Amino acid sequence: MGYIFDTPLFYVVALTACVLAVVYVYFKKSFSYWKNRNVPYVEPIFPSGNFAEALLLRKTIGQVHQSSYWKLEGKKYRGIYSFTEPRFLLRDPDIIKTILVKDFQSFHDHGLFRDEDLEPLSGHLFLLAGSRWKNLRAKLTPIFSSGKMKMMFQTFVECGQELGSILEKSASNEEVIEIKDIMASYSTDITSSCAFSIQCNCLKYPDAEFRQWGRKFFAPSFRNVVTTFLDETIPNLMGLLKVTPIDPKIARPFQSMVEDTVNYRERNKITRNDFLQLLIQIKNKVKVDDENEIPELNGSGSLEDKFNEDGMYAQFFVFLVTFPCPAI
């Protein structure tokens, strides 16, 4: 009998049993978070919590959240689990309003992946947290003043007229059209015109470079599925694995294009009434308008307030991909 306890197999089995026991206790304790606080919750499944169907690629992250939301019928809120991380799902409009308005200073972070050293394009307003988010928001607010938006209105009108003429031609010829692609091209035309002052003519040329970026960014692929799942459930793991949410095949040419455009404008002292020009002004610490001056760096010159080229690329990238995304 003593010989059995001295065999390598015994130690392997014992170590495995200890590891499984620790894992069991850890998940058991983690999945008791909402129960211990008397909060109604959706029963989790080991090990993914309430995201098993997303892990098995049966549903998207959005569909999983939608399913959990409808399970809230008759309740103001409910707890769910992203693996062992507890999340609070709200349905009551009054509580939502309190969080988004009155107590917003405590809830402005998004909890998604952000590593500006690994992925510079992740340093945009939608992902930044804490004081960095607050400082950048203060800098970007003048960009979206009523005066700046009015300057873009004529671009909307011109793109709308072109859209109307294309739809009218298709209707007169009784053609079957793919409205999703047409609206994506229309949105991309507006974005490139307002942001870059570039007429990319995606409505006339559906394979224009800007349109290809949009397709690649939102195209369903194994990589996009995996990174989206990790971003929504275990964002810290992305940093450990050195995985970026944005495909480098999109990020690198985009950064090069913006860098070339910025260098050309600054070298030739060219100014435009567009979003990129306003970002250049912020980068160079000049006035965006007569009433709003861009704050200088604080005394320590820390990164808390710094708005460099990478920050400019990130803000422009999120502007470019989120504006047309409903139609992508």
Helices and strands as residue ranges (DSSP letters): H 2-5, H 8-30, H 33-36, H 52-55, H 61-70, E 77-82, E 85-90, H 93-97, I 98-102, G 104-106, G 120-122, H 130-140, G 141-144, H 146-172, H 179-196, H 209-218, H 222-233, H 235-241, H 248-267, H 275-283, H 309-322, G 325-327
